[in-house]
Amino acid sequence: MSSSRPLRVAIVGAGPAGIYAADILSKTGVEVSIDLFERLPAPFGLVRYGVAPDHPRIKAIIVALHKVLARGDVRLLANVEYGVDLKLDDLRQFYDAVIFSTGSIRDAALAIEGIDLPGSFGAADFVSWYDGHPDVARTWPLEAEQVAVLGAGNVALDVARVLAKHADDLLPTEIPENVYQGLKESPVTDVHVFARRGPAQAKFSPLELRELGHVPDVDVIVYPEDFEFDEGSMAAINSSNQTKQVVKTLTDWTLKDPSQFTASRRLHLHFLHAPVAVLGEGRVEGLRTERTRLNGDGTVSGTGEFFEWPVQAVYRAVGYFGSPLPEIPFDDLKGVIPNREGRVIDIDGAQIPGVYATGWIKRGPVGLIGHTKSDASETVRHLVEDLADSRTAAHPEPESVVEFLTERGVDLVQWADWEVLDAHERTLGEPHGRERIKVVPREDMIRIARRQTEEATSTVAATSTEAAGDSQA
């Protein structure tokens, strides 16, 4: 088909992966018109709703993402849910290609006894709560004095730190008011983080780990008996500066004099402890772990020595998992859309024309946010190879999809609307010396975001009415 008009591309998911893909696609030299769809009334995905509020350095990534969307050559269509407001057949009417960048927002499963008891939570849900996700309940049951966090990555650290930290120390951040009030009432005294492997196998980033040692009125406690370094550990330390820094920080903490632990709250880091059961009758009352030993290759084996910890809540932070999308193939084992280098394939391995994937829904929830750039480059390269001279959309006019969604009653939030909401949140934070205070309820986000648009529409209507009255007079 003729390529006399711009290539029309829809990207579903306006987090870092989707925005990076849009940016890279816009710079390929192919004349292209890009619409970026987002299920929530706000863009930026994981950076807005998956990063702890006391990590402004990581949240600064939004600045770069903001610049891409503010340029005006990528259109944001937010508050649109794929599978509900429109499906693949609908998108094919308006676009020549679709890239799915919906990420991984569910908690990976942990198959141990008692994991479904009341008081056992997924880290992803808790992160969504403290980040003010509009689809999560406004309250969280923070009733435990002793808490267990299962995992050895940065999400486990974030969850443990937010649980242990005094709420007042989070006030300078963008933490929502309901989250502040919930954390302020928490009776927690001890947070235990359990890692089934050793210190050299922990996936903490050095900076995040060091930050734990500077949390006011929270002691970080490690246990020398949990420190074991085999050949695999030494190889990891010698080959990775990051691992070396993590191990040094942890080892330095083993040298602390216990008499120095005077804080009102404690954060315990346990290594070589594999969780085997959540204990309790009717709700969480404890955790059973098994002591493990290193096998020399980064794996561990159980020793048959068990420990029981009196905790009243358990948070599993053992990874994220993707969610299936209507009309799109899904790998239930890996939690991804099956693909070859971004080209989506069906159950028989055949490429589905015009459908692509990028980010965590493409490769699984591994790597840092910045890694999605190279991921997006690969997907975009194949899209351009496949479709640079192909146009298949029946209704490629940019206004067509907006009319379609408006007729379906969708309250579209576009970039100008988001800027109104963004300014409102910043205004809320300004009297308190904070960058912003997030608006949490979805209906409030939409109402505030669309206020300027509605006021402008009312002004135009009023002006038209006045003009009509003048002409009649």
N, C-alpha and C positions, 0 to 999 in steps of 0.2 A: 504494500500500500504506500501511497505517496508520503514523503516526509516533509511536505511543504509547511506544515504547522509544527509547533513545539511538541516534543515528546511529553506526554502527560503521565506523571508518576505519583502514586499515592504511597505514603509511608505511614504505617499503622504503629503508633507508639512514639511519643515525643520526649523520650528520655535521651540520655547521652548517645546511645546507639543510633536512634532515629535521627537526631540532629546532626551527628557526625556524617551519617549517610547522605543526608540532604546537602550538607556543605560540600562534601566530596563530589557528589553528583552534579552540583551546580557549577563545578570548576572543570568538568571533563571536556568542555569545548562543544558538547552537543547542546543544541537549543532545547531547553527543557523547562517545563512548568511543574512545580512540585507543591503538593499539598501534604501537610503533616497532621495526621489525625491523632487525637489524644482522648482517652476515655474520661479523664478527670478534667475539672475546669481550669487546671493549671498545668503548664509544661514542666519539663526537667526531670520527671520520673524519679529514678533512684536517688538523684542528688537532693531533691526536695523531700522525698519521703522514705529514704533508706539510709541516710547518713545521720549519725548522732548529732544533736543540736550543738554540742560543745566541741565540734570539729569544724570551725569556720574555715580552716585552711582547705579542707576537702570541698566544702560547700562553695569555695571561691571558684570552682570549676563552672559554676552557673554563669559567672561573668563572661567566659568565653562562649558558652552556649547562647547566652542572651544576645551577644553581638551577631551571631549567625541569624537568629530570628528577627532581629531589629533591622537587618539590611533591607528587608522588603521583598526579596526575591524568592522566599519560601513562605508559603501561607500556612498559618496555624488554624486548624479547625478542631477546637477542643470541646469537651463535654459531649463527645460522640463515641458511642460504644460499638465497636465492631461485633457483629453477631446479633445485635439488637436493633440499632438504628440503621445499619446497612450491612450487607453480606458480600461475599466475593462476587456473585453475579451482578450485584449493584455496582461494585467498584469497577468491574470490567466494562460497564456502560460508559463510565466517565474517564477511565484511565487506561493507558497502554500497558502499564506494569504496576505491580504492587510489591512493596517491601514490608515484611512483617518484622517489627523490632519491639515486641511486646515484653521482652525480659522474662525473668523468673521471680515470681513473687510469693510462691508457696513454700512452706517449710518441707525439707526432705524428711521422709519418714525415718523413725528409729524403732526398730522391731525389738523392744524389750518389754518384759512383763510390767504391767502397771502404767505404761506410758500415757494411757488415756484417762487416768484418774483425774478428778477435779483438782486443780492446783498444779497440773502439768500443762505447760504452755509451749507453743512454738515461738522461737525468737522473732520470726518475721512478723507475726501478729503484734508482738510487744513493740517492735521497732516502729510499725505503722501507727501504733497508739501514741508513742511519745513523739513521733514526728507530725502528729496532727493529720493523719490520713482521713479524708472525709467519709470513707466507707467503713470505718472502724468505730465501735462504741466509744462514747466520750469518757467512760469510766473504766478503770482497771482494778482487779482485786489485789491490792497490795496489802496483804494481811500477815505475811510470814516474817518471822524474825530471822530465821536461817533459810537461805536459798541456795540451790544448786544450779549451776549453769554448765551444760554439757557441750564441749567443743574447744578447739584450740586455734581458732582463727580470729580475725578482727571483729566479726559480728559478736562472738562470745565475749570479747573484751568490752565492746560497746555496751552490751546488755549488762554485764557485771558492773561496769563503771557507773552507768546510769542508775542501777539499783542501789549501789553503795553510796553514791554521791549525795550530799545534802542538797535539798531542793533549792535553797537560797543561792547556792553556788552555780546553779543553772540559770539564774535570773538574767544575767547579761546576754544570754543566747536568745534565739527565736522561739524558745519553748512556748507552746500554747498555754493559756491560763489554766485550762482544765487539767493539763498534765502537771503543771507546777503544783496545783492544789493536791492532786493525787499523790505525788511523790512526797510532798511535805508531811502528809499524814502517815507515811509508811513507817512501820515499827522495826524495820530491818536493822540487824546488828552485824550479821555475818553473811558474806556471799562467797560461796565456794565454786571455783572453776575447775572442772575435771577434764584432763586430757589423757587419752589412752596410751599415747606414745610419750617419748621423752622430750626434754627441753630443746634438743637440736632438731626435732621434727615439728615443733610448734610453727604455725603459720602466721604468727603475729608480725606486724610490721614494727621495726625498731622504735619509731617515733611514738606510735600508739602505746607500746609497752612502757616506754620511759614516762609517758604522761601519767600512767597510773601512780607512779611514785610521788607525784606532785598534787594529788587530789587532797584538798584540805580535810583534816580530821578523819582520814581513812588510812589505816595501816595496811600495807601489802605484805603478806606473809607467805613465804615459800618453805619447803621442807627438804633439808639436805638428803634425806633418805629417798627422795623422789628423783634424785639426779644420778643418771647413769649414762655413760658415753661409750658406745662400742665403736667398731671400725666404721660402720655406716655413719654414725654421728660425727666422728672426726672428719670423715670425708666431706660431709655436708658443711661442717664448720670451715674447713680449709678451702672449699670451692665457692662459698657464698659469703660475701661481706655482710649481707643482711642477717644471715643465720649467725654469723660470728657476733654481731652486735646484740642480737636477741639473747644469745647464750651468756654473753658477758653481763648484760643487765640482770638476768635471772640469777647468775652465779654471785654477783655482788650482793644481791638481796639475801642470799644464804648466810652472809657474814654479819648480818644485823644482830645486835644484842636484843634478845627478847624483852629485856627490861625497857627498851625504847618504845615498845608498843603500848601507847597510852591513848590512842584515838578512840572515839566512841563507836566507830564502825571498822570492820576488818574485811579485807578482800583476800581470800586464800587461793593460791594457785597450786593445784595438785597434778603431778605428772605420773605416768605409768599406773593410772587408775581407769579401768574400763567400766562404764556403767553396765550393770547386768539386770537390774530391776528397780522399779519405783515401788516403794512400800507404802501400805496404808489400807485401812478399811473404810471405804467410802470417800476418801480424799487422801492427798499426799501427806505422809507422815515420816517418810525417810527415803534414803537412797542406798542401794547396795552396789558396791564396786568390787572388781577383782583386780588385785595387783598383777601387772603384766611385766614381762621381760622383753628386752630388745633382741631381735633375731640377727642383727648384723647387716640387714638390708633395708632398714627403714620400717619393717613390720614388727609386730609384737605377738607374743603368745601369752596365754593365761598361765598363772602359777598355781592356781587353786587356793590362794589366800584371799579371803573376802573381808570387806569392811562395811559397816553400816553407819550412815551419817544421819543424824536427826535434823532433817530439813522439812519445811512445810510447803515448799514450792519448788518446782523443777522447770527450767527453761532449756529446751534443746536448741542448740545453735550448730547443727551438723550439716548445714548447707541449704541452699535454695533449690527449688524445682519448678520447671515450667508448667504452664497450664495449656490444655488443648484449646483450639480455636475452631468454631464452626466452619465446616467445609474445607478444612485444611488438614492434611495428614499429620499424625502426631506419634512420636516414639514414646510409649508409656514407660519404658525402662530407663531411658536417658532423660526424659522430660524436655525434649527438643522437637522442633519441626525437622523431619528428615530432609537432608539436603546434601548436595555436592558443591562445596565451596560457595555456598549461598544460593545455589539454584535448588529450589524446592522440588522434591521427587515424590512420586506416589509409592504405594506399597510394592509395586513391581519394579521400582527403581527407575521408572521413566520420568523425565523432566516434565514438570507442569508449566506450560508456556506462560510467561509473563508474571510468574510468582517467585519471590525471592525472600530470603531471611537474613538477618544480621543481629549481632549482639548475643546475649545469653540464650535467647530462644533458638539461635542457630548453633551454638557450640557448647552450651551448658554454662552454669554460673561459676566460671573460673576466671581469674585474672582481675586486674584493677580496672577502674573506669577508663583510663587512658588506652587500654588494650583494645577497646572497641574501635579505635580509629583504623588500625590495620585490618581489622575484621571487616569494617564497612568498605574499605578500599577494595578488598577482594570481591565482595558482593557487587559493588557498583561496577567494577571492571567487567564482570560477566554480564551484567544487565546491559551495559553499553554494547558489548560484543554481540549480544543476542538481538537487540532492539533498536540500534542507532538509526536504521532505515525502515523501521516497521511501525505503523500506526494502526491500531485496531479499535480504539474507543469509538463508540457510535455517537456519543455526546461529549466531545472533549472541551467544550466551552467552559471556562472556570466557573461561571455563574450557574451552570446546570446542576452541579452537585449541591450547591448552596440552596437552590430552589427545591431540590429533592428533599433535603433534610428539613427545611423550613416547613414544607407541606406535611412532613411527618411529626411536626410539633417539637423538633429538637431545639433547645435553647443554645444555639451556637455561641461559643466564646472564642473570639478571634484575638489577634495580637494586641490590637488597640484596647480591647476589653481587659486582657490580662494586665496591660500596663496600668489600667485604673485600679485593679485589685492589688497589684504590686505596690503602687503608691499608697493605697489605703493601709496596707499592712505596715509599711514603713512609717506612716503617720501614727499608727497605733503605738509603735515602739519608741518613737522619738522622745516623748516626755519622760521615758524611763531609761534613756541612754542606750537603747537596744536598736539593732539594725532593723528589726521588724518583730511583730507579734502575729503569728499566723491566724488567719481565719480558718476555722475547722469545718463547720457544717456546710455541706455541698450547696444547699439552697441559699445560704448567705453569700458564699463565694460567687454564685451566679448572679444574685441580685446586685451585689456591689460591682462586679465586673461589667455588667450590662447597663449600669445606671447612666453612664455618660452617653452610651448609644441611644438609650431610651429618651434621655433628656434632649439629645440632638434631634431625634425623630419628632418629639413633641413640639420642639421649637419650629421645625420645618412645617409641621402640620398647622401650627397656630399661625405662622406667617402666611401660609397658603390660604387659610380661612379668612384672614384679614384682607389679603389681596383680593379674594373673591368678593368679600363684602364691599370693598372700595369700588370694584368694577361695577357691582350692581347699583351702588349708590350713584 
